[in-house]
Amino acid sequence: RGLGDVYKRQMGYRHMCRFFCGPLWSHPAVAAYEYVWRLDSDSFVLGPPTTDPFAQLEAANASYGWLHAYADEQMFVTGLWDAVAEWMRAREIDEWRVQRWVPLGRKWEATPMCFATNVFVARRDFFASEGYRSLLEALDAAGGFYLHRWGDACVHMLAVASLLPRSAVLRLVVPSCGWLCLAVRRFHHRQVHLPRREVDHVVQVLLQRRHLELQVHAAPLPCLS
């Protein structure tokens, strides 16, 4: 299997996934802040943002802002839906709150949708809330962070969908589509789509970091709806 698969099996990666689900939100370093903006070390902002994502959340009275969604691999969500579904039943939360986020009428169990957490903005108080802490306790009790490498992306999506009204979950919108969909990317993926004007800069960055297997395509990637 590829290096990415090996990387995701390391215990340190599993610690990281749980950290961004739990300990981050009570860490003294963020205690004084209303919002947290995460930008992974393998993600890049290639130009000055043209809008303020914090202002977007504030204006919308939203608690979670995301840029990109995807379906995770089944091998990394083993038992996750069962644990979350049991927790929802105990709290009398209708699973429809989660299922309505999955496209094409599919079920989350078959298409485990995630909000990509390499870039997101969130209100800290949501992750410090009693409802979210109870979900984290249930997931910790199931042991899946370490047994099955549950990722923070799927946990965030399931928590946000089950606990927040849809109006409090915001797809971050930037007038420059180049920043929204193209300028912030995960470069350990094998294929990245970029506008032509960015290609030369990104190639230099990747060569410096020895990401030599990456294929760069000079074509724009459409914004997700």
C-alpha positions, 0 to 999 in steps of 0.5 A: 500500500502507499505511504499515505496508508502507512502514515495513517496507521501510525499511533502518532496520527491517531493521537493527532486525530483525537487531539483535534477532537478533544484536548485542543478545545480545552487547551490553555493556548486557545482558552482566550479565543472565541474562534479557532482557525486550523491550517495544517502544515501540509496546506497552503494559502497561496495568496492574501485572503480576500475576505475574513472567515471569522467575519463570515461566521460572525455575520451568519451567527454560525459555529462551524465553517468548512471549505471542503467535504469528502467521503472517507474510506470505510476502513477508517470508520469501522464502528464509528456510525454504530457508536454515534447512532447509539449516542444519538438514540440515548439523547433522542437525536434523530439520525435524519439530522446527519443523513440529510447531509449525505448527497444523493439520498445515500446513508452515512454508513455507506458514504461516510461524509466528512468536513475536511479538517486541514482547513476549518474555522469553528467557535470554541464554545461548540466543542466545549459544550455539554452535548459535544463533550458527551459525544466525545466521551462515547467515542472514547469509550468505544476506543475507535480513535486508536483501534480503527484510526477514526479521523477528526474529519468524520467526527467533526462532521457527525458532531456538527450535523447532529448537534447544530442547526443547519444554519449554524454550519457555514460553507465558507465563501470567498469572492476569489474562487482561487482562494476558496477552492484552489489556494488551500489544498492538501499537497500530500494527495497525489493529484492537485488541480490549480489555476494556471497562474499558480502552477509555477509557484506551487511547483517550486514549493513542492520541489523544495519540499521534495513532493516529487510524485505529485501531478500538477494540472493547469486547470481550475477546479470548480467550486463545490455548491 
